[in-house]
Amino acid sequence: MAGGEGSRLRPLTCSCPKPMVPVVNRPIMAHIVDLLLTHGFTEIGATLQYMPGVIRDYFEHSYAQKQKVRISYFTEDKPLGTAGSVKNTRDFIQDTFLVISGDALTDLDLTAAVNFHRQKGAMATLVLTKVKYPLEYGVVITSQEGRITQFLEKPAWGEVFSDTVNSGIYVLEPEVLNYFDQEQFFDFSKNLFPLLLKEKQPLFGLTLPGYWCDIGNPEQYLQANYAVLNHQTKIKAPGQEITPRVWVEEGAEINPGANICGPALIGDNCRIGPQVEIGPLTVIGSGCLIQERANLKRSVLWRNIFLSSGSALRGAILCDRVRAEPNVTIYEGAVVGSDSIIKKRSIIKPDVKLWPCKTVEAQTVVKNNLIWGTRTQNNIFGLEGITGLFNIEVTPELALRAGAAFASLQGNKNNRFSVGSDHFAASIMLKEATTAGIQSTGARVLNLGPGITPLHRFAVRHLNLAGGIYIKTSPLNDQMITMVFLDRQGSNISRDTERKVENLYRLEDFPRVDAGHVQLSENVQNIAEEYIHSLLQEVDLNLFQKKKFRLVVSSPLALKESINPLAQALNIEVRYLPAAQDGSEKNNHQETLSSLTYQVLKEQAFAGVILDHNGEQLILVDEYGQVIQDGLLTSLIALIVFKTQKGPVVVPVTASQAIENLAQRYQGQVVRTKTAVQDFVAKLSGQNNIQFRLNFDALGALIHILEFSALNNLSLGALVDEIPAFFTRQKDVFVPWEMKGQVIRHLIEEPPIKEMELLDGVKIFHPQGWALILPDAQEPVCRIFSEGASMEIAQSLADFYFEKISRMVQKNTRS
C-alpha cells in the first residue's frame, strides 16, 4: 500500500509521497520491496494515489533489483480506505496474499507470518509488534493460541490494555474482499477486521520480534535513520564501510582534512571539504557539497544540498536542493523543505519547519514555521510599515510580536500607545493581536476603534502618546494588510527606529510582565469629534460660508461619519455617489470616475471627490471633467505651498519636473526625497506643516484646496491651468530579487550618460526628459517612471528601459 500522503511528515512529503522519503539514502518503499524479495515475494501490486508518477518512475528506472520483481500499479481516483484500495487490485489477487505498508520501515519475518497463517487455517492474520507508546496505533488482544479477541483503535492511556499493536502487515485470503463492495470506502482496522471478529471468522494475530517504525513524524524519521546506522535493524546502510561504521557510496570525494565520526553515511558523488566535522548519526545524500569548516551532527541531508563554509547542523533534516550560505545554524528538530535558501548567518531554531521553496534572508532568526509566502525577510518593514498578505505574510503571530517589540523599544512600562484600524474584520482582528503584544510588555493601550488613518495620526499627537500602530487594508486589494507605526508626533517612525524594532522582533528581545502587571486597554471617547474640530481650526470658516461649495463625492460608507459634520460646518453641499455596501472600493475605478464626471457636469458642481476608506488618498475631478490625481495632484499641492507657505516644497523623486518650473516662477525651493513614506515624512519640518496635511490627510487636503480656491476666486480647473504641462508614464518590469543590484549597476556603468541621480534607484536624464528605474522593496520588479516633453517621448523612454532591463534578465537567465 503506497498511496499515503504522509501529511504528518510535512514538509518532508510536500515534494514526494511518503513511500519515497529516503531512509539512509533509499526510499522507504525500496527497503520494503527488498524485504519482500528476501522472503520470496516477486509478484507485487502497488496501490497508489498521492504523486503516483514519482513511485512508478523510481521502480521502473532506478530501483537496483528491478529485474528480480514484477510490480503492477493500481492508481485510485478517489480515497477508498486501506481495504477498498486493496479490493481495487481484485484482478491481481488469485490466492493467499500479503498486505504491507510501503511507508513503514520494518525487517519483520514475513515468511513466519505466512506459515503461521496457513498453520492456523486463518482467513486473516495480523502481524503484531510491541511498542512503548501505543496511543497512536490500533491495540490488539489475542488468546494463547493467537486468535484475536479484541481491538481498540488509538486508545487513550486509560484505555490501554496492551502494548501489542497492529503493524499494518496482513496475510489474507481472497474471500475477505467479499465483505464489502467495489469502490466502497472500507478500512481494514476500522471496518473489515471488527466485522470478521463479530462474525467469528478465523482471525488471528502473530506477534513478531524485530524492527518496525511507522515514521509518523520528523522525529520518528530521524530515529529510523539512526536505527539503521546503529545496527538496530537488519536493514543495511549502502556503500563501502571505509572505517568502522562509516559508509561511503560510490564517487564520493572526502578531503583528507575532514573528520568523520561514525556511525555516518556519505552518499554517492558527494564532496566533503577540508576541516569539515561530521559527527555521529549523520546521513548525507547523493550529490551534496559540504564546504570547509561545516559541522554536522545527528542530521539527515537529502540530495544535491549545498552547505557553505562554517555552517552547523544539529539534529536537522534538509530536503532536496537546499542551499545554506556561510555560517548558517540549524538546530535540533528543524526541517527545511526542498529548494529552500538559507542566507548567511541565519539561525533556524529548534523544531521550526520551513515548507519548500522558502528564502530566509541574511542574519535572520527563524522561530516560527514558514508555510505560506516565499520569504522570511530580515527587513520586515517596507515602503510604509509592515505590508503583506493577510494571514499569510501578516499574521496574528507577527502582529503580536511586532506590537511587543515596538512597545518595549520605548523602555518605559508606563508608556501609553494607541492601536486602531479601518473597518475591515481582518484589520480589527490583527488590531486585537497587536494590542495583546503591547500589553504583554506592561504598557497601556488606548483603543481608538475603527477609523481613518489621519484621525489616528491626530490622536497620537493630541493625546501625547508614546506612539501608535494603525492597521489597514489596501484600497485595491482587501487581502493586503499594512501595519503603520507612528511616533509621538503621529508621523511614520524613522528608518532608524524601524531597524531597532526589527532587531527586537527577530530576537524576541522584549520583556514580559507577570499576570499582575498586565493593564487592560481603554476605549477613547469623542476622538473623531476632536479630529474634525482640529481640521476646522485650520481654515477660514467665514470664507466657506460665503462660497457655499457644491461637491459630488464618492466615498465608503464609514467615511461619511467624518465628511458630514465637516461639510455641515463649512456650508458645503455634498451629493454622494452610491458606494459599495461593505465600505470597500470594490466598484470599478474607471466606472466610478465616469459616473463622478457625469454628475459633476450635470450638477455644475465645483468638483468631484473620490476618497479611499483610509482617508489618505484623494482624487479630484474639475468642472471640465479633468481628473486630478497622482502627479497632477502633487503638482497642485506644490502650487498651493509655493503661494501660501514659506520654506521648501517636499516631493518624492518620482514627481514631475513641472514642480521645479513652479519653484522658479514663485522663487521657491524643491526638496526631493525617496519614495518611501518614512523618508518623505522625515523631510517635513514641524508638525503643523501644511504639507503634511495635504499629503497624508485626504479630508484635510480637500478643505485646504477649497480654501485656496476661494481665496484666489478661481475654479479648480483654473488652478490646474497654472501648472506647467507635463507628460509622464510608468511601467513595471520583472527582475528577480538577486538581480536587482546587478541591473542598477549595469545602468550606472553603461556609457554614455550625461547626467544621473542616485537618490532612490537611478534617475537618468535625457535631452527631452528623464527615466527613473526604481527596484521595488516588496516585489521582484523594477518600476520605471519617465517624463518627456511630449507623451510620445515619455512613452518611448519607458519602453526603452523596459526592453533594456528585460534583455539583461533574459541574458542572465540563459547563462
Buried (B, 14 or more C-beta within 10 A) or exposed (E): BBBBBBEBBBBBBBBBBBBBBBBBBBBBBBBBBBBBBEBEBEEBBBBBBBBBEBBBEBBEEEBEEBEEBEBEBBBBEEEBBBBBBBBBBEEBBEEBBBBBBBBBBBBBBBEBBBEBBEEBEBBBBBBBBEBEEBEBBBBBBBEEEBBBEEBBEEBEEEEEEBEBBBBBBBBBBEEBBEBBEEEEBBBBBBBBBBBBBEEEBBBBBBBBEBBBBBBBBBBBBBBBBBBBBEEBBBBEBBBEBEEEBBBBBEEBEBBEEBEBBBBBBBBBBBBBBEBBBBBBBBBBBBBBBBBBBBBBBBBBBBBBBBBBBBBBBBBBBBBBBBBBBBBBBBBBBBBBBBBBBBBBBBBBBEBBBBBBBBBBBBBBBBBEBBBEBBBBBBEBBBBBBBBBBBBEBBBBEBBBBBBBBBBBBBEEBEBBBBBBBBBBEBBBBBBBBBBBBBBBBBBBBBBBBBBBBBBBBBBBBBBEBBBBBBBBBBBEEBEBBBBBBBBBBBBBBBBEBBEBBBBBBBEEEBEEBEEEEBBEBEEBEEBBEBBBEBBBEEBEEEBBEEBEBBBBBBBBBBBBEBBBBBBEBBBBEBBBBEBEEBBBBEBEEEEBBEBBBBBBBEBEBBBBBBBBBBBBBBBBBBBEBBBBBBBBBBBBBBBBBBBEBEBBBBBBBBBBBBBBBBBEEEEBEBEBBBBBBBBBBBBBEEEEBBBBBBBBBBBBBBBBBBBBBBBBEBBBBEBBEBBBEBBBBBBEBEBEBEBBEBBBEBBEEEEEEEEEBEBBBBBBBBEEBBBBBBBBBEEBBBBBBBBBBEEEBBBBBBBBBBEBBEEBBEEBEEE
